[in-house]
Amino acid sequence: MSTTAPHFFGLRILLLWLGFFAGWSVGSIPLTLMGMPFSSVWVAALAGVLGAIAALRAEATWTPVLMTSNPGPQMFHPPPRSVLIACGIGGLCMAAAAIYFIPTNDARPLWATTLALAIFSLVVTPRDHVATAAQYDRPQQGPGLVPFCLLVVLICGLYVLILRPDADDAFYLNLPIGMVFSQGGMLTTDTMYGIDAWPVLGTNYKIEALPTLIAAIAWATGLPVVIVSHFVLPMIWCVVLAATLAVIGYGMFGRNWWVFAVLSVLASMIFAGTLQSWGVHGLTRLFHGKGPLILIVVPLIVFTVWRSDMFDVRPGRVIPMLAGLSCAALGLTANAVYIAPLALGLALGAGWVARSGREPRRLLVLSAALPVLAAGLWLLLFDKPVSVQVDGNLPPHEGLALWDMVAGKPNLLLLLLVAVIAAAAACFLRGGRWISAFVVMTLLFVINPWVWPAYDRFVTGGLNFRLWWAIPVPMMLAAFLTWGVVASGWTRAGVAIVCAALLLATMTPFGLIGTRDTSILPSMVKLPVNEQKVAAHVLAIATHEHPVLAAEPVAALLPGFEGSPPLVYSRRLYLDQSTPVVAPEQLRPRRILSNWVNGDEDADAIAVIEAMQTLCVDLVILSPPQTASAQMQVLNDISAASVAQIAGYHIYKIDLNCV
């Protein structure tokens, strides 16, 4: 067999990344939890190298499990007429429930009908048998490295071409900058404002390993943190994503793996339009850990459990890989404290419902999530994170965060189509019981209106929409489309038609390319162009002795650059979230000025000037809407001098003779 086939090459890349980053996470997280100095990251580097070696040595173990394809009977099988009629009625009931949901935001009927359809599909179909390796072909020689390399070029090209900035960089980038240049321990203080001993916004970020990796690469190479975070590491994630799609695609569709890979890329771009969905946290935001979590780790957890279930793999073989995936997920984002165990539990539960008979083994495999749960327990006992409640959210049991994830009616329709197919999969697909069982487990233990409030209070801190990330919806959509294209017998023509439809969908206001704040603009860094110019000028003229007060689009960029000046604030949201851990007298003047500079409140001019004197503000940057408003009156009162106008922003120098 060829060792240069794309699926094998992809598996090696995948194992290399998984071993290194999981090892790095295992080594790095204890260091940050204990506030160790940055010089101690060599421990994480050593753990990463050892993890990579161990993962590559496991290639021979995992190739037969992950990389064999089933040449058996046709995937689709026509159900009896009675079952077909029942599924049609179930689909109509779901449509009626969706129509009721749109004006009322009450998702309970929709949830109940989907659950009923999935349970019905399981009841009317026989249990799946467990496959053995002998029933599957050994991996055959693939078409060479060219298709895999083309996939890498496609993914990297899309990442570079589509510009999608994120204001959260104000926080994410200042963490590695603080590690490299701060004299204290790692993640012991927040350097956004240039203030000693300002607390880190959420202690849960101490269990992320991505900031330490960014800091280490920046320190070792001398590259700016923003380049490492926005370009160097995302290029690696793009290659790993291509490897993930090649491995999963070949494991599901054999030589048609490329169909699944291409459709997966486009499927992830359809769900956009909000800051919560798979789309905007996917391909174009691979510079944040949420992107690799959603596109790489969660699909791999589900796929690995499914394949090991098919082959009846012993727990001793499957636990190391799943534990590595869980640790890598935690290293990418603190959300993995609950996302990784949920994804693992749902997949294991699906196997139990679809096949049963091996419950002790499945319970043993759950131990793969113990490192993640241990990190969460440590925080809960010794450094409990502050709850981040989002004001204005609807009651958690009503909408089940559907609008947060799908943005509008077209996306809702697409999501419901995926739900209908997945719920009824047992009736139409050979091996589809596993998929229907996955839907049942998801609706019972995650997207459930009666357990939703508990997640809201004890797990997510008011951000329940993130529970949806444990479900690989783009992967499921791509798999269903691939099955349809392959079964049609017109593979290339079908791929062309489906790709064209998906690409057009991404250009609508509900798709990624058509979403507000997204543009076609080649860029190495995902920063807004105009604000980046303003920030560069501010960095050049700031004194670093007194803080800068800027409109939020600019203030949110400044902490992401080395040598940034002290700031009054970076995002008003961060000031609100700091309320439980920062004294009111420290927050009050910053809130007054942040509201004033953004023109959101009719602040008293005297209070604004007093706040400026208290903080000894040096520079003020106003955005275009504020340059002819009440803000100008205050600047005139204190004789502020205009020093620059860039991209519509006005920069003023003030001197309040403060100490």
Order of alpha helices (4+ residues) and beta strands (2+ residues): alpha-alpha-alpha-alpha-alpha-alpha-beta-alpha-alpha-alpha-alpha-alpha-alpha-alpha-alpha-alpha-alpha-alpha-alpha-alpha-alpha-alpha-alpha-alpha-beta-alpha-beta-alpha-alpha-alpha-alpha-beta-alpha-beta-beta
